Amino acid sequence: MKFKVAVALVALASLVFASQACNRAAYSADDPSKIRVGIVFDIGGKDDRSFNAAAWNGVKCAESGTLPDGKTSCDKPPLNVIVRDVEPGNPVSIEPAMRAFAERGYDLVIGVGFAQAPIMQAVANDYPNIHFAIIDGAIFEADGKTPKANVASLVFKEHEGSYLVGLIAGMTSKTGTLGFIGGMDIGLIHRFEGGYEQGAKAANPKVQVIQNYVGVTDAAWNNPGKGKEIALAQISKGADVIFTAAGNSGLGAFDAVQQAGKDSSGRATHFVIGVDSNQNMVKPGFVLTSMVKRVDNAVYDIVKDVVNHRFQGGFHVFGLDTEGVGYVVDKYNQSLVAPQTMQAAEDAKKKIVAGQIKVVDRMNQ
């Protein structure tokens, strides 16, 4: 334990001077009367305009009542907390950063992404009096079955939201061929893929879905060049709507559909579907919709629980019934999705919530 404390203190020194985190003056100025929240991002970084960005929105909302731009209201009250963050850059930097927050006695330490689960498992064991939360991960006690008391596992029913965007894709496609680009080839992303395909086939039983993954390591989340290469290959095989669940790598698919251009009427010939955050504005006119995971809401809520002394370890599940997942129609894409398509998606949403439609969960496939 002494060695681990030493590692944490060394990491803290690095954390203090890291440009992505905060400086020594900022730490010394921390108000001891405020709840302190530390967040450790996944490799994609907080500006990935997707998964990490949603978590960043959540903690900044809790801190300031605004989005990270410091101007736009998040429509929720600030919670009188101090937020510090670390963008690790590489996997080996995650554990020292997490331990640094814990050793300094932060009230809540948040890990972004399933890949941090084994790390948080070890750190949470060593700091049983610190509250932790992990997005998309599950942390258990030594028996491997009981949820760990000091860790909140924030998990989502991605397959439900993916079903809806699959339905929209199937009803919009003119070729009957769709694409799916996953980041890392893991069970969590199979959940997106399965829901998407099921929804697409509900719209058109004859639809074909081309499925590709960027890779099998953490680097798969941060390779937009590879994402574009895969998207262009899928387009060459007839895919005219591509759903990407690949973090920063998925941004390459946005470039690919834009490169495919528009028809004589000015409508895009190919579309991408965004993921996790609302990405409709990334390439306006080329983004059919976005399958959102309200990671921002989940993060805000767990910070609020700590502030109100209501923190509970274990699973916190977010699905269509709690608006934890869904799809977005706004000024950027409302002209792209036909009214009957939106109506079909809303009808399917109601049936999923009511249990009349069972969306297959491929997490363990």
N, C-alpha and C positions, 0 to 999 in steps of 0.2 A: 504493500500500500504506500510506503514511503517513496518508492520509486515512481509510482503513478502520480503521487502528489508533485514530485519533482518535475516530472514530464509536464504536468498541467501548469506548473508555475513558469516553466520555460516557454510553454505555448502561450501563456498569458502575456509574457513579455513581447512575443512576436505579434500577438493579437493587438496589443496596445499600439504598436507602431505600424500595423498593416493599414494600407491606404483604404482598403475596402471596409475596414471595421471602424476604429475610432482612435484618437490620439490620447496621450497620457492626461492632458488637461481635461478632456471630455470625461474620462473615467473618474478623475478626482473631483469633478464637479457633479457627479451623480448625487441626486437628492435621496438620502437614505429613507425618507418617508414614502418614496414611491416604489411601486412594484417594478422589479427589473426583469426584463425579458431578453434572452439571447437566442438568436436564430442562426443555424448553420445551414447554408444552402447546399443544394446538390451541385454537381459539376457544371451544369449549364449556366449557373449564375442567375442573379435576381433580375437581369434584364433580358431573359430569354423570351419575353412576351407570351409565356405559356405557363407552365406548372410553377416554377420558382417565382415568377412575377405575381402570380395569384397569392402565394403565401406572403410575399412582400407587401402587397396591397393590404392584406389582413392585419399584419402587425403595425403598419403605418397608420391604418385606420384606428387601431386601438390606441396608438400613441398620440395622434394629432386630430383625429376626426376627419382627416383628408386622405386622398390617395398620395402616392409618393411624390407627385409634383408639388405638394404643399399648398395647392390652390383648390383643387376639385374636391368637393365634399363627398365623403363615402356614405352619407346619409345615416351615420351612426355617431353617437357621442364619443368623444375621447375618453379614455379610461384612466388617465393620470398615471401612465406608466412610462418607463424609460426603455427604449429598444436599442440593442446593439446587434450588429450582424457580422457574419464572416462568409466570404465567398472562397471556398477552399482552393479552387484551381486544380487540385489533384486529390485522389482518394486518400492518400496517406495523411493529409492535413486535417481531415474531418475529426478524428478522435482527439487530437491535441486541442482543437478549438472547443469541442464539446466539453472536455475536461476542464478547460480554462474557465468557462462560464460556471460550471458546477463548483469548482474549487473556490471561486470568488463568491459563492453563495447566492447566485441568481435565483429568483423565485420560480422562473420557468425557463426551461431550455427546450427549444423546438428543433427537431431534425426534419429536413425536407427530403422525402424520398425513401422508398423501400430499401435501397442499398445501405442506408444508415442503420437499419434494424440491428444487425449483429454488433455494431459499435455501441449503439445506445443500450443494448442489452447489458454489455459489460460496464459501461459508465453508470447506468442506473443502479446496478448492483452495488457499486462502490460508493454511491451517494444516495442512500435510501431516503434521506430527508429533503431531497430536491425534487421538485415536480418536473417531469419531462413530458413532451408530446411528440409523436412522430406521425408524419403524413404518409399514408399508404403502407405502413408497417404494422407488425403485430409483435408485442413484447410480452413474454410470459415469465412466470416464476420458474424455479428450478425443476418443477415437475413437468414443464413443457405444455401444461394445459391451463393452468390458472393465470388469468391476465395479471400482469404486474401492477401492484397497488400504486406505485408512484409514476406510472407511465400511462398517458392517454393515447390510445391508438385511433387515429382519425382516418377512417376508411370510407370508401365510396362505392356505390353500385354503378360503376362505369358502364356496365353492359346495358343498363336501362336507358341511359342517355344515348349510348351508341346505337341502340335499336331505333330511336327516333330519327337520328341523322341518317341512318341507313335507309329508313323508309323514305325520307326526303330525297336522298340520292337516287334510290330506285325509281321514284316517280318523276325525277327530273332528267335522268339519263336518256339520251337519244340513241345510244349505241347498244345499251343493254349490258355494257361492260364497265365495271367499277374497279377502282384501285384502293388498296389499303397499305399504308406504310407504317410499320412499327419501328420503334427505336431499338431497344434491347429485346432479344427473343426470350421473353419470360412470361410466366403465367399471368401477371397483371395486365400485360398488353394483349395477351390472348383474350382477355375479358372484353376489351374494346373491339377486337377483331370479330369475336363471336356475335356480340350484340349487333354490330354493324351489318354483318352478313345476314343475320336472321331478319332484321328490319328490311333490308333490301329485298330479300326473297318474299317477304310479306307483300311488298309492292309489286314485285314481278318475279314469279317463281322461276323464270328462265334466266334471270340475271346471272352473270358471271362476275366473281370477285377475284382479282389478281392480288395476291398477298406477298409482300416482301418485308424483310427486316434489315435494318441498317447494320447490325452487328450483334455480338454476344458479350461485349464488355461495356463498362461505363462510358467509353468513348462514343458509343452508339448514339448518345443523347446530344452530342455536340459536333455534328459533322454535316452541316447544311449542303456541302458539295456533293456528298454521297446521296443525301436526300433528293437533291435535284436530279442526279443521275438515274436513280430508281424511278422517280416520277416520269421522266422523259421516256424511259423504257416502257413503263406502263401505258403511257399515252400512245406509243408506237404500236401497242397491242390492242388499241381500241378503247382504253379507259377514258371516259370523259368527265368523271367525278372521282376525286381521290381524297380519302380520309387519312389524315396523318396523325399518329399518336407517337411522336418521336422527339418531343422536346425541341431543342434548338435545331436539330437535324431536319425537322419537318418544315422549317422555313424555306428549304430548298425547293420543296414542292410548290410553294407559292410562286417562286420565280419561274418554275417550269410551266405552270398553267398560263402565266402572263406571257411567256415566250410563245405559247401556242396561238395567242392572238384572239381577235374578235371576228365575227362574221359581218356581212354587209349591212346588217341592221345595228351594229355596234354592240351586240351581246357577245360575251365571252363564249368561245367554243368549248372550253374546258374549265372545270371548277375544282377548287380545293375546299375541304372542310377543316376548319381549325379545331383546336383541342385545348382543353383545360381552361384557358382564359378566352374572353371574347376576342377573336382575331379577325373579325369582319373588316376592320379598318386597315389591316396590314396591306392588302392589295384590293382596294375597293373595286367591285364589279367582277372579281375573279373568285371571291370567297362566298360559296353558296350559303353556308351557315357555320356556326362553331358549336361543338359539343362542350359545354362548360361544366367543370367541376367547381363547385363553390368552395374552393380551398380557402378563399379569403374569409368567407363566413365562418368556416370551421375553425380557422386560426383565431379570428376575433373572439369567437365564443369561448374558446379554451382559455384565452387571456382573461376574458371577463369572469370566467369561473374562478380563476386564481385570485383576481382582485376581490371577488365577493366571498372568498373562502369556501367555495363550493366544488373545488377540484375533485374529480373522480377518475381513478385509473380505469383501465379496461377499454372496451370497444365503444367508439362513438361512430355510428353508422349514418351515412347521408345518401339518400336515394331520391327518386322522383317524388315520393310522398312528403319529403321535407324540403323540396326545392334544392336538394344537394347536388343534383345533376340536371341537365336540360339542354336546350338548344336556344340560339339567339336569333331573333328577327329584329332588325333596327334599320336606321336610315341607309345603311351601307348595302343591305341585301334584300330589302323588302320588295324590290322590283324583280328580284331573281327567283323568288319562291312563289309559285302559283297559289292563289287563295285556296283551291281545293287540296293542294298539298299540305298547306298549313293546317287546314281543317282535319285532314287525315292524321297528321301528327298529334294534334290535340286530342282527337278521339282515341288514338292508341295510348297516349299518356294516361288518360282516364282509365282505360282498361287494364293497363299495367298496375296502376295504383290499386285498382279494385281486385286485382288478382285474376282477371279474366284472360290476360295474356301473360304467359310465363316466359320470361327471357332467360335463355340458357346462360349460365355462368361458366366460362371456360378457364377460370383461374387455375385450376389444377390439371389442365389438359396441355 
